Amino acid sequence: MSIWALIYTRVQWGALFVAGFGDRSANYPLREVWTHHTVMTHLSPNATVAQEMAEMRRIERVGQDRFGRGISYNFVIFPSGRIYMGLGASRIGAHTGGRNSISLSVAFAGNYETNRPTTAALATYELLLRDFHKEGIVAAPRTNGGHRDAPGHSSNACAGRHLQAELPGVNTRASRPAVTTAAPAAPKPAASKPVAKPAAAPPGSYADRTGWPERPVVQRINDQLWEDNAYESTKFALVEALRRAGYGTDSVTAWGRLQQISRWLRGRHNLRGPETQVEIWKRFQTYLKSVNRYAGAIDGIPGPITVRGIFGWLNDIRSAYL
């Protein structure tokens, strides 16, 4: 199972603040991966998803108060073995001074100076390193060490002595072929108490301009997605889907939105190529075909067949954002 199938998204845990300081996916593969611990509440391996999501919001608040750009880390792993998207792989955080734009940060939630990491949490980290290497996000399936090992940070105690001691073993296991029994269970909806939805979208935002994902987008066969007469709720649903997945943009231009698609394709699906409009659309069509939502030619022209594929794909992924 891919690590992406296990990651709880920002919208699922209720992120409230902007995701970091900008995009750095053009720097893939990243050559550094630094391991941290949050030194905050150390939850039990039997903690509920709701408890972990509440802790994610507390971790985000600390980052916002300190640095003003939301949560500091790219990903956070809990003792249960569950993993949450902090900023996402492509976003620059505030975690390892002097290395933030060139490195990925993975934080273990809790205090690992006094607690030992669980087997489930370590297995999740190994899966992330292995899969991110396969996708070209990081250069090698290994962590460079704890925060204390980063240049200029030797006086730092992070990532805690117990977690620090496990990192050589993490690197050894991450370099081996995947072991299917080691991966934690995929995220599932809570069986009893539903997790509260994030706060309502600000007026005038992309989320405010579409009913997606609360209701499916409507298919209109002849609409062209980026032309002036495009079906607005679908256009903004696409922008909002990618923003919530961690690939946001402040641009409201067609080219800005296309660059947002390009970052997502590079960061999550390892589809690369020239940054021309036609080539970006070709890569998006290739992706839609891979999920059985496009049967047309890979021609880089966002015509009606491509748009219908986007409509279907957006509705397919609604559950990830509800």
C-alpha positions as CSV (number, residue, x, y, z in Angstrom):
1,M,0.0,0.0,0.0
2,S,1.3,3.5,-0.9
3,I,2.0,5.9,1.9
4,W,-0.4,8.4,0.2
5,A,-3.3,6.1,1.0
6,L,-2.5,6.3,4.7
7,I,-2.0,10.1,5.1
8,Y,-4.8,12.1,6.7
9,T,-5.1,15.4,4.8
10,R,-5.0,18.9,6.2
11,V,-8.7,19.3,5.6
12,Q,-9.5,16.1,7.5
13,W,-7.6,17.2,10.7
14,G,-8.9,20.8,10.3
15,A,-5.9,22.9,9.4
16,L,-6.7,26.6,9.9
17,F,-3.6,28.5,8.7
18,V,-1.6,28.8,5.5
19,A,0.7,26.0,4.6
20,G,4.3,27.3,5.0
21,F,6.4,29.7,3.1
22,G,6.1,28.6,-0.5
23,D,6.6,25.8,-3.0
24,R,10.0,24.0,-3.5
25,S,8.9,21.0,-5.7
26,A,11.3,22.3,-8.4
27,N,14.1,21.2,-6.1
28,Y,13.0,17.5,-6.2
29,P,14.5,15.2,-5.3
30,L,15.2,16.7,-1.9
31,R,18.6,15.5,-0.6
32,E,17.9,15.9,3.1
33,V,15.2,14.4,5.5
34,W,15.4,15.5,9.1
35,T,13.6,13.8,12.0
36,H,12.0,15.7,14.8
37,H,9.9,15.3,17.9
38,T,7.2,17.8,18.9
39,V,7.9,17.6,22.7
40,M,4.1,18.1,23.2
41,T,1.4,15.7,24.4
42,H,2.6,12.1,24.1
43,L,-0.5,10.2,23.1
44,S,-1.1,6.5,23.7
45,P,-0.7,4.1,20.7
46,N,-4.4,3.5,21.4
47,A,-5.4,7.1,21.0
48,T,-8.4,7.9,18.8
49,V,-8.2,9.6,15.5
50,A,-10.1,12.5,17.0
51,Q,-7.5,12.9,19.8
52,E,-4.7,12.9,17.2
53,M,-6.5,15.5,15.1
54,A,-6.9,17.7,18.1
55,E,-3.2,17.4,18.8
56,M,-2.4,18.3,15.1
57,R,-4.3,21.5,15.6
58,R,-2.3,22.3,18.8
59,I,1.0,21.6,16.9
60,E,-0.2,23.9,14.1
61,R,-1.0,26.6,16.6
62,V,2.5,26.5,18.1
63,G,4.0,26.8,14.6
64,Q,1.6,29.7,13.8
65,D,2.5,31.5,17.0
66,R,6.2,31.1,16.5
67,F,6.6,31.6,12.7
68,G,3.3,32.9,11.3
69,R,2.9,30.3,8.6
70,G,1.0,27.4,10.1
71,I,2.3,24.1,11.2
72,S,6.1,23.8,11.0
73,Y,6.5,20.2,9.8
74,N,5.9,18.5,6.4
75,F,4.4,15.3,8.1
76,V,3.6,14.1,11.6
77,I,3.6,10.5,12.8
78,F,1.8,9.4,16.0
79,P,2.5,6.4,18.3
80,S,-0.5,4.6,16.7
81,G,1.4,4.6,13.4
82,R,-1.1,7.0,11.8
83,I,0.4,9.8,9.7
84,Y,-0.9,13.3,9.0
85,M,0.0,15.8,6.4
86,G,1.4,18.9,8.0
87,L,2.5,21.1,5.1
88,G,2.7,18.4,2.5
89,A,5.9,17.4,0.7
90,S,6.2,20.4,-1.6
91,R,5.9,23.2,1.0
92,I,8.7,25.0,2.8
93,G,8.3,24.9,6.6
94,A,10.1,26.2,9.7
95,H,11.7,23.2,11.2
96,T,15.4,23.0,10.6
97,G,17.1,26.4,10.4
98,G,19.2,26.9,7.2
99,R,17.8,23.7,5.6
100,N,14.1,24.4,5.3
101,S,14.0,25.0,1.5
102,I,16.0,21.9,0.7
103,S,14.8,19.3,3.1
104,L,11.8,17.3,4.2
105,S,10.8,17.3,7.9
106,V,9.0,14.4,9.6
107,A,8.0,14.9,13.2
108,F,7.1,12.2,15.7
109,A,4.3,13.6,17.9
110,G,5.3,13.4,21.6
111,N,8.5,13.4,23.7
112,Y,11.1,10.9,22.7
113,E,13.6,11.9,25.2
114,T,11.5,10.1,27.8
115,N,9.4,7.7,25.6
116,R,10.4,5.1,23.1
117,P,8.9,5.2,19.5
118,T,6.5,2.4,18.7
119,T,7.1,-0.3,16.1
120,A,4.0,1.0,14.2
121,A,5.3,4.6,14.1
122,L,8.7,3.5,12.9
123,A,7.2,1.2,10.2
124,T,5.2,4.2,8.9
125,Y,8.3,6.3,8.7
126,E,10.1,3.6,6.7
127,L,7.2,3.3,4.3
128,L,7.2,7.1,3.8
129,L,11.0,7.1,3.1
130,R,10.7,4.2,0.7
131,D,7.7,5.5,-1.3
132,F,9.0,9.1,-1.4
133,H,12.2,7.8,-2.9
134,K,10.4,5.8,-5.5
135,E,8.4,8.9,-6.5
136,G,11.4,11.1,-6.8
137,I,10.5,13.4,-3.9
138,V,13.7,12.5,-1.9
139,A,17.0,11.4,-3.3
140,A,17.4,8.3,-1.0
141,P,15.2,6.2,1.2
142,R,16.8,7.4,4.4
143,T,16.8,10.2,7.0
144,N,19.9,12.3,7.5
145,G,19.3,12.1,11.2
146,G,17.6,14.0,14.0
147,H,17.4,17.7,14.2
148,R,20.6,17.7,16.3
149,D,22.5,16.2,13.4
150,A,21.8,19.1,11.0
151,P,24.6,21.5,10.4
152,G,24.6,24.2,13.1
153,H,22.2,22.4,15.4
154,S,24.5,20.2,17.5
155,S,23.3,21.8,20.7
156,N,19.7,20.7,20.0
157,A,18.3,17.6,21.8
158,C,15.8,16.9,19.1
159,A,14.7,14.2,18.1
160,G,15.1,12.8,21.6
161,R,17.5,10.1,22.6
162,H,15.2,7.1,22.2
163,L,14.0,8.1,18.7
164,Q,17.6,9.1,17.7
165,A,18.8,5.6,18.6
166,E,16.3,4.1,16.2
167,L,17.2,6.1,13.1
168,P,20.0,3.8,11.8
169,G,17.6,0.9,11.9
170,V,15.0,3.0,10.2
171,N,17.4,3.7,7.3
172,T,18.4,0.0,7.1
173,R,14.8,-1.2,6.9
174,A,13.6,1.6,4.5
175,S,16.3,0.5,2.0
176,R,14.8,-3.0,1.8
177,P,11.8,-4.1,-0.3
178,A,8.4,-3.3,1.3
179,V,7.0,-5.7,3.8
180,T,3.2,-5.5,3.5
181,T,2.5,-6.6,7.0
182,A,4.4,-3.7,8.5
183,A,2.2,-0.9,7.2
184,P,-0.5,0.4,9.5
185,A,-4.2,0.2,8.6
186,A,-5.5,2.7,6.0
187,P,-7.5,5.7,7.3
188,K,-11.1,4.9,7.9
189,P,-14.1,7.1,8.9
190,A,-14.8,7.2,12.6
191,A,-17.3,4.5,13.5
192,S,-18.9,6.4,16.3
193,K,-18.3,10.1,16.9
194,P,-17.8,12.0,13.6
195,V,-14.8,14.3,13.4
196,A,-15.8,17.9,13.3
197,K,-15.4,19.6,9.9
198,P,-12.9,22.5,9.6
199,A,-14.2,26.1,10.0
200,A,-16.2,27.5,7.1
201,A,-14.3,28.9,4.2
202,P,-13.6,32.7,4.3
203,P,-16.0,34.7,2.1
204,G,-14.7,35.0,-1.5
205,S,-12.2,32.2,-1.1
206,Y,-11.9,29.3,-3.6
207,A,-13.7,27.1,-1.1
208,D,-16.5,29.6,-0.7
209,R,-17.1,29.7,-4.5
210,T,-17.9,26.1,-5.0
211,G,-20.2,23.6,-3.3
212,W,-17.6,20.8,-3.7
213,P,-16.9,18.5,-1.9
214,E,-20.1,18.8,0.1
215,R,-22.0,18.1,-3.2
216,P,-20.7,16.6,-6.4
217,V,-19.8,19.0,-9.2
218,V,-22.2,18.8,-12.2
219,Q,-21.0,17.5,-15.5
220,R,-21.5,19.9,-18.5
221,I,-20.2,18.2,-21.6
222,N,-19.2,21.3,-23.7
223,D,-17.5,23.4,-21.1
224,Q,-13.9,24.4,-21.5
225,L,-12.3,24.5,-18.0
226,W,-10.1,27.5,-18.5
227,E,-12.0,29.7,-20.9
228,D,-14.0,32.7,-19.7
229,N,-17.3,30.8,-20.0
230,A,-16.0,27.9,-17.9
231,Y,-18.4,26.3,-15.4
232,E,-17.2,28.2,-12.3
233,S,-18.0,25.7,-9.6
234,T,-15.9,23.1,-11.4
235,K,-13.0,25.4,-12.0
236,F,-12.9,26.4,-8.4
237,A,-13.5,22.9,-7.2
238,L,-10.3,21.8,-9.0
239,V,-8.3,24.7,-7.5
240,E,-9.7,23.9,-4.0
241,A,-9.0,20.2,-4.3
242,L,-5.3,20.9,-5.1
243,R,-5.1,23.6,-2.4
244,R,-6.4,21.3,0.2
245,A,-4.0,18.6,-0.9
246,G,-1.1,21.1,-0.1
247,Y,-0.4,22.5,-3.5
248,G,-2.1,25.9,-3.2
249,T,-1.5,29.1,-5.1
250,D,-2.5,32.6,-4.6
251,S,-2.8,33.2,-8.3
252,V,-6.2,33.7,-9.9
253,T,-4.9,33.5,-13.4
254,A,-5.3,30.5,-15.7
255,W,-1.5,30.1,-15.9
256,G,-1.2,30.2,-12.1
257,R,-3.8,27.5,-11.8
258,L,-2.0,25.4,-14.4
259,Q,1.2,25.8,-12.4
260,Q,-0.7,24.5,-9.4
261,I,-1.6,21.4,-11.3
262,S,2.0,21.0,-12.4
263,R,3.3,21.2,-8.8
264,W,0.8,18.5,-7.8
265,L,1.7,16.2,-10.6
266,R,5.4,16.6,-9.9
267,G,5.1,16.3,-6.2
268,R,2.6,13.5,-5.8
269,H,2.7,11.6,-9.1
270,N,6.3,12.0,-10.3
271,L,5.2,13.2,-13.7
272,R,7.9,15.5,-15.1
273,G,8.5,17.4,-18.3
274,P,8.8,20.8,-19.9
275,E,6.8,23.6,-18.2
276,T,4.7,24.5,-21.3
277,Q,0.9,24.6,-21.2
278,V,0.6,21.7,-23.6
279,E,3.0,19.5,-21.7
280,I,1.4,20.1,-18.4
281,W,-2.0,19.2,-19.8
282,K,-0.5,16.1,-21.4
283,R,0.8,15.0,-18.0
284,F,-2.6,15.7,-16.4
285,Q,-4.3,13.7,-19.2
286,T,-1.8,10.9,-18.5
287,Y,-2.8,10.9,-14.9
288,L,-6.5,11.0,-15.6
289,K,-6.0,8.0,-17.9
290,S,-4.2,6.1,-15.1
291,V,-7.3,6.4,-12.8
292,N,-9.6,5.4,-15.6
293,R,-11.1,8.9,-16.1
294,Y,-9.8,9.7,-19.5
295,A,-9.9,7.7,-22.8
296,G,-8.9,10.4,-25.3
297,A,-5.7,11.3,-26.9
298,I,-2.7,12.6,-24.9
299,D,-2.6,15.8,-26.9
300,G,-2.4,18.5,-24.3
301,I,-5.7,20.1,-25.3
302,P,-8.2,20.5,-22.4
303,G,-11.2,19.8,-24.5
304,P,-14.6,18.4,-23.5
305,I,-13.3,14.8,-23.0
306,T,-10.6,16.1,-20.7
307,V,-13.0,18.3,-18.8
308,R,-15.4,15.4,-18.3
309,G,-12.5,13.4,-16.9
310,I,-11.8,16.1,-14.4
311,F,-15.4,16.3,-13.4
312,G,-15.4,12.5,-12.7
313,W,-12.1,12.6,-10.9
314,L,-13.1,15.4,-8.6
315,N,-16.2,13.5,-7.6
316,D,-14.2,10.3,-7.1
317,I,-11.9,12.0,-4.5
318,R,-14.6,13.9,-2.6
319,S,-14.4,11.5,0.3
320,A,-10.8,12.6,0.9
321,Y,-12.0,16.2,1.6
322,L,-15.3,15.8,3.4
